[in-house]
């Protein structure tokens, strides 16, 4: 699996191409051509899920105690 930096680079390249209306993306010497905007959207959603999974951290810790009474 790619690291967070690589996932972010791929996502940024895909987003830039999508906003320009281009369906071909180049990164790391590789070229990918998507059939439709929907396919690009699905790829972006997958990258965003992977990025979120790589950055998920516990943000709230709740501690509960009692005196045993």
N, CA, C and O atoms as a Maestro MAE file, in Angstrom:
{
 s_m_m2io_version
 :::
 2.0.0
}

f_m_ct {
 s_m_title
 :::
 protein
 m_atom[276] {
  # First column is atom index #
  i_m_mmod_type
  r_m_x_coord
  r_m_y_coord
  r_m_z_coord
  i_m_residue_number
  s_m_chain_name
  s_m_pdb_residue_name
  s_m_pdb_atom_name
  i_m_atomic_number
  :::
  1 25 0.834 -1.179 0.000 1 A "UNK " " N  " 7
  2 3 0.000 0.000 0.000 1 A "UNK " " CA " 6
  3 2 0.882 1.247 0.000 1 A "UNK " " C  " 6
  4 15 1.952 1.267 0.608 1 A "UNK " " O  " 8
  5 25 0.427 2.256 -0.673 2 A "UNK " " N  " 7
  6 3 1.164 3.507 -0.765 2 A "UNK " " CA " 6
  7 2 1.075 4.274 0.558 2 A "UNK " " C  " 6
  8 15 0.136 4.111 1.338 2 A "UNK " " O  " 8
  9 25 2.077 5.107 0.775 3 A "UNK " " N  " 7
  10 3 2.061 5.920 1.990 3 A "UNK " " CA " 6
  11 2 1.196 7.163 1.777 3 A "UNK " " C  " 6
  12 15 0.720 7.422 0.671 3 A "UNK " " O  " 8
  13 25 1.004 7.911 2.836 4 A "UNK " " N  " 7
  14 3 0.115 9.074 2.825 4 A "UNK " " CA " 6
  15 2 0.558 10.126 1.805 4 A "UNK " " C  " 6
  16 15 -0.277 10.723 1.125 4 A "UNK " " O  " 8
  17 25 1.851 10.349 1.700 5 A "UNK " " N  " 7
  18 3 2.362 11.348 0.756 5 A "UNK " " CA " 6
  19 2 2.041 10.936 -0.675 5 A "UNK " " C  " 6
  20 15 1.587 11.760 -1.468 5 A "UNK " " O  " 8
  21 25 2.269 9.681 -1.010 6 A "UNK " " N  " 7
  22 3 2.004 9.196 -2.364 6 A "UNK " " CA " 6
  23 2 0.516 9.253 -2.686 6 A "UNK " " C  " 6
  24 15 0.137 9.659 -3.785 6 A "UNK " " O  " 8
  25 25 -0.324 8.855 -1.748 7 A "UNK " " N  " 7
  26 3 -1.773 8.924 -1.963 7 A "UNK " " CA " 6
  27 2 -2.219 10.359 -2.222 7 A "UNK " " C  " 6
  28 15 -3.063 10.607 -3.084 7 A "UNK " " O  " 8
  29 25 -1.656 11.290 -1.482 8 A "UNK " " N  " 7
  30 3 -2.004 12.699 -1.647 8 A "UNK " " CA " 6
  31 2 -1.557 13.227 -3.013 8 A "UNK " " C  " 6
  32 15 -2.285 13.991 -3.647 8 A "UNK " " O  " 8
  33 25 -0.378 12.831 -3.466 9 A "UNK " " N  " 7
  34 3 0.111 13.236 -4.782 9 A "UNK " " CA " 6
  35 2 -0.814 12.712 -5.868 9 A "UNK " " C  " 6
  36 15 -1.172 13.451 -6.785 9 A "UNK " " O  " 8
  37 25 -1.205 11.444 -5.777 10 A "UNK " " N  " 7
  38 3 -2.110 10.851 -6.769 10 A "UNK " " CA " 6
  39 2 -3.452 11.579 -6.778 10 A "UNK " " C  " 6
  40 15 -3.991 11.889 -7.841 10 A "UNK " " O  " 8
  41 25 -3.985 11.848 -5.588 11 A "UNK " " N  " 7
  42 3 -5.276 12.539 -5.508 11 A "UNK " " CA " 6
  43 2 -5.198 13.936 -6.108 11 A "UNK " " C  " 6
  44 15 -6.085 14.343 -6.857 11 A "UNK " " O  " 8
  45 25 -4.140 14.671 -5.781 12 A "UNK " " N  " 7
  46 3 -3.991 16.026 -6.304 12 A "UNK " " CA " 6
  47 2 -3.877 16.033 -7.825 12 A "UNK " " C  " 6
  48 15 -4.463 16.890 -8.486 12 A "UNK " " O  " 8
  49 25 -3.127 15.084 -8.386 13 A "UNK " " N  " 7
  50 3 -2.990 14.985 -9.844 13 A "UNK " " CA " 6
  51 2 -4.328 14.663 -10.483 13 A "UNK " " C  " 6
  52 15 -4.672 15.228 -11.521 13 A "UNK " " O  " 8
  53 25 -5.082 13.767 -9.878 14 A "UNK " " N  " 7
  54 3 -6.384 13.385 -10.416 14 A "UNK " " CA " 6
  55 2 -7.379 14.533 -10.323 14 A "UNK " " C  " 6
  56 15 -8.142 14.772 -11.259 14 A "UNK " " O  " 8
  57 25 -7.376 15.238 -9.210 15 A "UNK " " N  " 7
  58 3 -8.279 16.380 -9.059 15 A "UNK " " CA " 6
  59 2 -7.959 17.485 -10.059 15 A "UNK " " C  " 6
  60 15 -8.865 18.074 -10.648 15 A "UNK " " O  " 8
  61 25 -6.679 17.764 -10.249 16 A "UNK " " N  " 7
  62 3 -6.274 18.815 -11.198 16 A "UNK " " CA " 6
  63 2 -6.719 18.459 -12.611 16 A "UNK " " C  " 6
  64 15 -7.220 19.316 -13.339 16 A "UNK " " O  " 8
  65 25 -6.539 17.215 -12.996 17 A "UNK " " N  " 7
  66 3 -6.954 16.785 -14.335 17 A "UNK " " CA " 6
  67 2 -8.468 16.865 -14.475 17 A "UNK " " C  " 6
  68 15 -8.975 17.300 -15.510 17 A "UNK " " O  " 8
  69 25 -9.179 16.455 -13.458 18 A "UNK " " N  " 7
  70 3 -10.639 16.478 -13.516 18 A "UNK " " CA " 6
  71 2 -11.165 17.905 -13.638 18 A "UNK " " C  " 6
  72 15 -12.094 18.161 -14.404 18 A "UNK " " O  " 8
  73 25 -10.584 18.819 -12.899 19 A "UNK " " N  " 7
  74 3 -11.030 20.216 -12.961 19 A "UNK " " CA " 6
  75 2 -10.716 20.857 -14.312 19 A "UNK " " C  " 6
  76 15 -11.430 21.755 -14.759 19 A "UNK " " O  " 8
  77 25 -9.641 20.391 -14.962 20 A "UNK " " N  " 7
  78 3 -9.307 20.898 -16.296 20 A "UNK " " CA " 6
  79 2 -10.150 20.234 -17.386 20 A "UNK " " C  " 6
  80 15 -10.137 20.678 -18.534 20 A "UNK " " O  " 8
  81 25 -10.874 19.187 -17.038 21 A "UNK " " N  " 7
  82 3 -11.695 18.477 -18.013 21 A "UNK " " CA " 6
  83 2 -10.904 17.460 -18.810 21 A "UNK " " C  " 6
  84 15 -11.328 17.047 -19.889 21 A "UNK " " O  " 8
  85 25 -9.764 17.057 -18.290 22 A "UNK " " N  " 7
  86 3 -8.894 16.095 -18.958 22 A "UNK " " CA " 6
  87 2 -9.088 14.727 -18.308 22 A "UNK " " C  " 6
  88 15 -9.170 14.623 -17.084 22 A "UNK " " O  " 8
  89 25 -9.160 13.688 -19.123 23 A "UNK " " N  " 7
  90 3 -9.360 12.352 -18.560 23 A "UNK " " CA " 6
  91 2 -8.077 11.536 -18.470 23 A "UNK " " C  " 6
  92 15 -8.109 10.381 -18.043 23 A "UNK " " O  " 8
  93 25 -6.954 12.118 -18.863 24 A "UNK " " N  " 7
  94 3 -5.674 11.418 -18.772 24 A "UNK " " CA " 6
  95 2 -4.816 12.076 -17.696 24 A "UNK " " C  " 6
  96 15 -4.644 13.295 -17.676 24 A "UNK " " O  " 8
  97 25 -4.288 11.251 -16.811 25 A "UNK " " N  " 7
  98 3 -3.484 11.731 -15.690 25 A "UNK " " CA " 6
  99 2 -2.111 11.078 -15.779 25 A "UNK " " C  " 6
  100 15 -2.000 9.882 -16.049 25 A "UNK " " O  " 8
  101 25 -1.060 11.874 -15.551 26 A "UNK " " N  " 7
  102 3 0.305 11.352 -15.535 26 A "UNK " " CA " 6
  103 2 0.943 11.649 -14.184 26 A "UNK " " C  " 6
  104 15 0.885 12.774 -13.688 26 A "UNK " " O  " 8
  105 25 1.550 10.627 -13.599 27 A "UNK " " N  " 7
  106 3 2.304 10.782 -12.364 27 A "UNK " " CA " 6
  107 2 3.270 9.621 -12.256 27 A "UNK " " C  " 6
  108 15 2.962 8.510 -12.688 27 A "UNK " " O  " 8
  109 25 4.418 9.864 -11.694 28 A "UNK " " N  " 7
  110 3 5.463 8.842 -11.527 28 A "UNK " " CA " 6
  111 2 5.798 8.144 -12.838 28 A "UNK " " C  " 6
  112 15 6.120 6.956 -12.836 28 A "UNK " " O  " 8
  113 25 5.730 8.859 -13.954 29 A "UNK " " N  " 7
  114 3 6.045 8.264 -15.241 29 A "UNK " " CA " 6
  115 2 4.983 7.324 -15.779 29 A "UNK " " C  " 6
  116 15 5.219 6.614 -16.757 29 A "UNK " " O  " 8
  117 25 3.824 7.312 -15.153 30 A "UNK " " N  " 7
  118 3 2.729 6.441 -15.591 30 A "UNK " " CA " 6
  119 2 1.597 7.298 -16.130 30 A "UNK " " C  " 6
  120 15 1.406 8.432 -15.688 30 A "UNK " " O  " 8
  121 25 0.851 6.765 -17.076 31 A "UNK " " N  " 7
  122 3 -0.275 7.483 -17.657 31 A "UNK " " CA " 6
  123 2 -1.533 6.626 -17.501 31 A "UNK " " C  " 6
  124 15 -1.545 5.443 -17.841 31 A "UNK " " O  " 8
  125 25 -2.584 7.251 -16.980 32 A "UNK " " N  " 7
  126 3 -3.871 6.570 -16.803 32 A "UNK " " CA " 6
  127 2 -4.933 7.391 -17.505 32 A "UNK " " C  " 6
  128 15 -5.031 8.600 -17.295 32 A "UNK " " O  " 8
  129 25 -5.732 6.735 -18.343 33 A "UNK " " N  " 7
  130 3 -6.836 7.409 -19.018 33 A "UNK " " CA " 6
  131 2 -8.138 6.825 -18.495 33 A "UNK " " C  " 6
  132 15 -8.350 5.614 -18.541 33 A "UNK " " O  " 8
  133 25 -9.010 7.697 -17.997 34 A "UNK " " N  " 7
  134 3 -10.299 7.279 -17.449 34 A "UNK " " CA " 6
  135 2 -11.364 7.383 -18.527 34 A "UNK " " C  " 6
  136 15 -11.325 8.289 -19.361 34 A "UNK " " O  " 8
  137 25 -12.310 6.461 -18.511 35 A "UNK " " N  " 7
  138 3 -13.352 6.402 -19.536 35 A "UNK " " CA " 6
  139 2 -14.383 7.514 -19.375 35 A "UNK " " C  " 6
  140 15 -14.943 7.991 -20.362 35 A "UNK " " O  " 8
  141 25 -14.634 7.922 -18.145 36 A "UNK " " N  " 7
  142 3 -15.675 8.929 -17.910 36 A "UNK " " CA " 6
  143 2 -15.366 9.709 -16.640 36 A "UNK " " C  " 6
  144 15 -14.479 9.351 -15.865 36 A "UNK " " O  " 8
  145 25 -16.122 10.784 -16.452 37 A "UNK " " N  " 7
  146 3 -15.982 11.562 -15.229 37 A "UNK " " CA " 6
  147 2 -16.412 10.733 -14.022 37 A "UNK " " C  " 6
  148 15 -15.851 10.879 -12.936 37 A "UNK " " O  " 8
  149 25 -17.391 9.875 -14.206 38 A "UNK " " N  " 7
  150 3 -17.839 9.016 -13.116 38 A "UNK " " CA " 6
  151 2 -16.739 8.077 -12.645 38 A "UNK " " C  " 6
  152 15 -16.603 7.813 -11.450 38 A "UNK " " O  " 8
  153 25 -15.965 7.582 -13.583 39 A "UNK " " N  " 7
  154 3 -14.848 6.708 -13.223 39 A "UNK " " CA " 6
  155 2 -13.786 7.492 -12.447 39 A "UNK " " C  " 6
  156 15 -13.193 6.982 -11.496 39 A "UNK " " O  " 8
  157 25 -13.555 8.740 -12.868 40 A "UNK " " N  " 7
  158 3 -12.609 9.587 -12.139 40 A "UNK " " CA " 6
  159 2 -13.130 9.886 -10.737 40 A "UNK " " C  " 6
  160 15 -12.365 9.881 -9.773 40 A "UNK " " O  " 8
  161 25 -14.423 10.144 -10.626 41 A "UNK " " N  " 7
  162 3 -15.017 10.420 -9.318 41 A "UNK " " CA " 6
  163 2 -14.878 9.210 -8.399 41 A "UNK " " C  " 6
  164 15 -14.605 9.362 -7.208 41 A "UNK " " O  " 8
  165 25 -15.064 8.018 -8.941 42 A "UNK " " N  " 7
  166 3 -14.917 6.798 -8.142 42 A "UNK " " CA " 6
  167 2 -13.471 6.632 -7.688 42 A "UNK " " C  " 6
  168 15 -13.224 6.238 -6.548 42 A "UNK " " O  " 8
  169 25 -12.518 6.925 -8.562 43 A "UNK " " N  " 7
  170 3 -11.103 6.834 -8.192 43 A "UNK " " CA " 6
  171 2 -10.760 7.852 -7.107 43 A "UNK " " C  " 6
  172 15 -10.023 7.544 -6.171 43 A "UNK " " O  " 8
  173 25 -11.298 9.069 -7.236 44 A "UNK " " N  " 7
  174 3 -11.078 10.094 -6.204 44 A "UNK " " CA " 6
  175 2 -11.663 9.668 -4.867 44 A "UNK " " C  " 6
  176 15 -11.035 9.842 -3.822 44 A "UNK " " O  " 8
  177 25 -12.864 9.112 -4.903 45 A "UNK " " N  " 7
  178 3 -13.508 8.661 -3.657 45 A "UNK " " CA " 6
  179 2 -12.671 7.578 -2.989 45 A "UNK " " C  " 6
  180 15 -12.516 7.567 -1.767 45 A "UNK " " O  " 8
  181 25 -12.130 6.665 -3.800 46 A "UNK " " N  " 7
  182 3 -11.297 5.601 -3.244 46 A "UNK " " CA " 6
  183 2 -10.015 6.180 -2.625 46 A "UNK " " C  " 6
  184 15 -9.615 5.780 -1.532 46 A "UNK " " O  " 8
  185 25 -9.381 7.115 -3.325 47 A "UNK " " N  " 7
  186 3 -8.180 7.742 -2.769 47 A "UNK " " CA " 6
  187 2 -8.490 8.495 -1.484 47 A "UNK " " C  " 6
  188 15 -7.718 8.431 -0.528 47 A "UNK " " O  " 8
  189 25 -9.610 9.207 -1.451 48 A "UNK " " N  " 7
  190 3 -9.987 9.927 -0.229 48 A "UNK " " CA " 6
  191 2 -10.239 8.971 0.926 48 A "UNK " " C  " 6
  192 15 -9.883 9.271 2.066 48 A "UNK " " O  " 8
  193 25 -10.852 7.816 0.645 49 A "UNK " " N  " 7
  194 3 -11.059 6.804 1.703 49 A "UNK " " CA " 6
  195 2 -9.730 6.289 2.229 49 A "UNK " " C  " 6
  196 15 -9.549 6.132 3.436 49 A "UNK " " O  " 8
  197 25 -8.802 6.028 1.317 50 A "UNK " " N  " 7
  198 3 -7.493 5.532 1.743 50 A "UNK " " CA " 6
  199 2 -6.736 6.584 2.554 50 A "UNK " " C  " 6
  200 15 -6.079 6.252 3.541 50 A "UNK " " O  " 8
  201 25 -6.826 7.846 2.141 51 A "UNK " " N  " 7
  202 3 -6.168 8.920 2.878 51 A "UNK " " CA " 6
  203 2 -6.781 9.072 4.263 51 A "UNK " " C  " 6
  204 15 -6.069 9.243 5.253 51 A "UNK " " O  " 8
  205 25 -8.101 9.008 4.325 52 A "UNK " " N  " 7
  206 3 -8.774 9.102 5.622 52 A "UNK " " CA " 6
  207 2 -8.380 7.938 6.518 52 A "UNK " " C  " 6
  208 15 -8.147 8.123 7.712 52 A "UNK " " O  " 8
  209 25 -8.306 6.749 5.955 53 A "UNK " " N  " 7
  210 3 -7.896 5.574 6.734 53 A "UNK " " CA " 6
  211 2 -6.466 5.683 7.239 53 A "UNK " " C  " 6
  212 15 -6.143 5.191 8.319 53 A "UNK " " O  " 8
  213 25 -5.616 6.328 6.456 54 A "UNK " " N  " 7
  214 3 -4.212 6.469 6.846 54 A "UNK " " CA " 6
  215 2 -4.021 7.552 7.901 54 A "UNK " " C  " 6
  216 15 -3.022 7.548 8.620 54 A "UNK " " O  " 8
  217 25 -4.972 8.476 7.997 55 A "UNK " " N  " 7
  218 3 -4.822 9.584 8.936 55 A "UNK " " CA " 6
  219 2 -5.757 9.488 10.132 55 A "UNK " " C  " 6
  220 15 -5.696 10.332 11.025 55 A "UNK " " O  " 8
  221 25 -6.619 8.478 10.168 56 A "UNK " " N  " 7
  222 3 -7.547 8.351 11.300 56 A "UNK " " CA " 6
  223 2 -6.778 8.148 12.597 56 A "UNK " " C  " 6
  224 15 -5.907 7.286 12.710 56 A "UNK " " O  " 8
  225 25 -7.122 8.947 13.532 57 A "UNK " " N  " 7
  226 3 -6.520 8.841 14.856 57 A "UNK " " CA " 6
  227 2 -7.636 8.974 15.883 57 A "UNK " " C  " 6
  228 15 -8.693 9.538 15.599 57 A "UNK " " O  " 8
  229 25 -7.396 8.463 17.044 58 A "UNK " " N  " 7
  230 3 -8.366 8.608 18.124 58 A "UNK " " CA " 6
  231 2 -8.315 10.053 18.592 58 A "UNK " " C  " 6
  232 15 -7.261 10.548 18.992 58 A "UNK " " O  " 8
  233 25 -9.454 10.725 18.541 59 A "UNK " " N  " 7
  234 3 -9.460 12.137 18.911 59 A "UNK " " CA " 6
  235 2 -10.075 12.377 20.287 59 A "UNK " " C  " 6
  236 15 -9.845 13.427 20.885 59 A "UNK " " O  " 8
  237 25 -10.847 11.426 20.795 60 A "UNK " " N  " 7
  238 3 -11.472 11.596 22.096 60 A "UNK " " CA " 6
  239 2 -11.275 10.315 22.898 60 A "UNK " " C  " 6
  240 15 -11.529 9.215 22.407 60 A "UNK " " O  " 8
  241 25 -10.828 10.471 24.118 61 A "UNK " " N  " 7
  242 3 -10.689 9.339 25.025 61 A "UNK " " CA " 6
  243 2 -11.538 9.639 26.242 61 A "UNK " " C  " 6
  244 15 -11.375 10.678 26.882 61 A "UNK " " O  " 8
  245 25 -12.435 8.738 26.558 62 A "UNK " " N  " 7
  246 3 -13.291 8.930 27.733 62 A "UNK " " CA " 6
  247 2 -12.924 7.897 28.778 62 A "UNK " " C  " 6
  248 15 -12.843 6.702 28.494 62 A "UNK " " O  " 8
  249 25 -12.709 8.365 29.957 63 A "UNK " " N  " 7
  250 3 -12.348 7.493 31.065 63 A "UNK " " CA " 6
  251 2 -13.467 7.544 32.082 63 A "UNK " " C  " 6
  252 15 -13.926 8.615 32.479 63 A "UNK " " O  " 8
  253 25 -13.897 6.366 32.493 64 A "UNK " " N  " 7
  254 3 -14.964 6.281 33.475 64 A "UNK " " CA " 6
  255 2 -14.474 5.462 34.650 64 A "UNK " " C  " 6
  256 15 -13.869 4.404 34.472 64 A "UNK " " O  " 8
  257 25 -14.731 5.945 35.832 65 A "UNK " " N  " 7
  258 3 -14.319 5.208 37.024 65 A "UNK " " CA " 6
  259 2 -15.398 5.320 38.109 65 A "UNK " " C  " 6
  260 15 -16.273 6.184 38.057 65 A "UNK " " O  " 8
  261 25 -15.310 4.452 39.054 66 A "UNK " " N  " 7
  262 3 -16.230 4.522 40.194 66 A "UNK " " CA " 6
  263 2 -15.492 4.057 41.432 66 A "UNK " " C  " 6
  264 15 -14.420 3.458 41.347 66 A "UNK " " O  " 8
  265 25 -16.079 4.339 42.576 67 A "UNK " " N  " 7
  266 3 -15.484 3.911 43.837 67 A "UNK " " CA " 6
  267 2 -15.917 2.502 44.213 67 A "UNK " " C  " 6
  268 15 -15.527 1.980 45.257 67 A "UNK " " O  " 8
  269 25 -16.712 1.904 43.371 68 A "UNK " " N  " 7
  270 3 -17.146 0.544 43.648 68 A "UNK " " CA " 6
  271 2 -18.259 0.455 44.675 68 A "UNK " " C  " 6
  272 15 -18.474 -0.616 45.243 68 A "UNK " " O  " 8
  273 25 -18.970 1.537 44.935 69 A "UNK " " N  " 7
  274 3 -20.047 1.538 45.924 69 A "UNK " " CA " 6
  275 2 -21.364 1.234 45.305 69 A "UNK " " C  " 6
  276 15 -22.379 1.196 46.001 69 A "UNK " " O  " 8
  :::
 }
 m_bond[275] {
  # First column is bond index #
  i_m_from
  i_m_to
  i_m_order
  :::
  1 1 2 1
  2 2 3 1
  3 3 4 2
  4 3 5 1
  5 5 6 1
  6 6 7 1
  7 7 8 2
  8 7 9 1
  9 9 10 1
  10 10 11 1
  11 11 12 2
  12 11 13 1
  13 13 14 1
  14 14 15 1
  15 15 16 2
  16 15 17 1
  17 17 18 1
  18 18 19 1
  19 19 20 2
  20 19 21 1
  21 21 22 1
  22 22 23 1
  23 23 24 2
  24 23 25 1
  25 25 26 1
  26 26 27 1
  27 27 28 2
  28 27 29 1
  29 29 30 1
  30 30 31 1
  31 31 32 2
  32 31 33 1
  33 33 34 1
  34 34 35 1
  35 35 36 2
  36 35 37 1
  37 37 38 1
  38 38 39 1
  39 39 40 2
  40 39 41 1
  41 41 42 1
  42 42 43 1
  43 43 44 2
  44 43 45 1
  45 45 46 1
  46 46 47 1
  47 47 48 2
  48 47 49 1
  49 49 50 1
  50 50 51 1
  51 51 52 2
  52 51 53 1
  53 53 54 1
  54 54 55 1
  55 55 56 2
  56 55 57 1
  57 57 58 1
  58 58 59 1
  59 59 60 2
  60 59 61 1
  61 61 62 1
  62 62 63 1
  63 63 64 2
  64 63 65 1
  65 65 66 1
  66 66 67 1
  67 67 68 2
  68 67 69 1
  69 69 70 1
  70 70 71 1
  71 71 72 2
  72 71 73 1
  73 73 74 1
  74 74 75 1
  75 75 76 2
  76 75 77 1
  77 77 78 1
  78 78 79 1
  79 79 80 2
  80 79 81 1
  81 81 82 1
  82 82 83 1
  83 83 84 2
  84 83 85 1
  85 85 86 1
  86 86 87 1
  87 87 88 2
  88 87 89 1
  89 89 90 1
  90 90 91 1
  91 91 92 2
  92 91 93 1
  93 93 94 1
  94 94 95 1
  95 95 96 2
  96 95 97 1
  97 97 98 1
  98 98 99 1
  99 99 100 2
  100 99 101 1
  101 101 102 1
  102 102 103 1
  103 103 104 2
  104 103 105 1
  105 105 106 1
  106 106 107 1
  107 107 108 2
  108 107 109 1
  109 109 110 1
  110 110 111 1
  111 111 112 2
  112 111 113 1
  113 113 114 1
  114 114 115 1
  115 115 116 2
  116 115 117 1
  117 117 118 1
  118 118 119 1
  119 119 120 2
  120 119 121 1
  121 121 122 1
  122 122 123 1
  123 123 124 2
  124 123 125 1
  125 125 126 1
  126 126 127 1
  127 127 128 2
  128 127 129 1
  129 129 130 1
  130 130 131 1
  131 131 132 2
  132 131 133 1
  133 133 134 1
  134 134 135 1
  135 135 136 2
  136 135 137 1
  137 137 138 1
  138 138 139 1
  139 139 140 2
  140 139 141 1
  141 141 142 1
  142 142 143 1
  143 143 144 2
  144 143 145 1
  145 145 146 1
  146 146 147 1
  147 147 148 2
  148 147 149 1
  149 149 150 1
  150 150 151 1
  151 151 152 2
  152 151 153 1
  153 153 154 1
  154 154 155 1
  155 155 156 2
  156 155 157 1
  157 157 158 1
  158 158 159 1
  159 159 160 2
  160 159 161 1
  161 161 162 1
  162 162 163 1
  163 163 164 2
  164 163 165 1
  165 165 166 1
  166 166 167 1
  167 167 168 2
  168 167 169 1
  169 169 170 1
  170 170 171 1
  171 171 172 2
  172 171 173 1
  173 173 174 1
  174 174 175 1
  175 175 176 2
  176 175 177 1
  177 177 178 1
  178 178 179 1
  179 179 180 2
  180 179 181 1
  181 181 182 1
  182 182 183 1
  183 183 184 2
  184 183 185 1
  185 185 186 1
  186 186 187 1
  187 187 188 2
  188 187 189 1
  189 189 190 1
  190 190 191 1
  191 191 192 2
  192 191 193 1
  193 193 194 1
  194 194 195 1
  195 195 196 2
  196 195 197 1
  197 197 198 1
  198 198 199 1
  199 199 200 2
  200 199 201 1
  201 201 202 1
  202 202 203 1
  203 203 204 2
  204 203 205 1
  205 205 206 1
  206 206 207 1
  207 207 208 2
  208 207 209 1
  209 209 210 1
  210 210 211 1
  211 211 212 2
  212 211 213 1
  213 213 214 1
  214 214 215 1
  215 215 216 2
  216 215 217 1
  217 217 218 1
  218 218 219 1
  219 219 220 2
  220 219 221 1
  221 221 222 1
  222 222 223 1
  223 223 224 2
  224 223 225 1
  225 225 226 1
  226 226 227 1
  227 227 228 2
  228 227 229 1
  229 229 230 1
  230 230 231 1
  231 231 232 2
  232 231 233 1
  233 233 234 1
  234 234 235 1
  235 235 236 2
  236 235 237 1
  237 237 238 1
  238 238 239 1
  239 239 240 2
  240 239 241 1
  241 241 242 1
  242 242 243 1
  243 243 244 2
  244 243 245 1
  245 245 246 1
  246 246 247 1
  247 247 248 2
  248 247 249 1
  249 249 250 1
  250 250 251 1
  251 251 252 2
  252 251 253 1
  253 253 254 1
  254 254 255 1
  255 255 256 2
  256 255 257 1
  257 257 258 1
  258 258 259 1
  259 259 260 2
  260 259 261 1
  261 261 262 1
  262 262 263 1
  263 263 264 2
  264 263 265 1
  265 265 266 1
  266 266 267 1
  267 267 268 2
  268 267 269 1
  269 269 270 1
  270 270 271 1
  271 271 272 2
  272 271 273 1
  273 273 274 1
  274 274 275 1
  275 275 276 2
  :::
 }
}
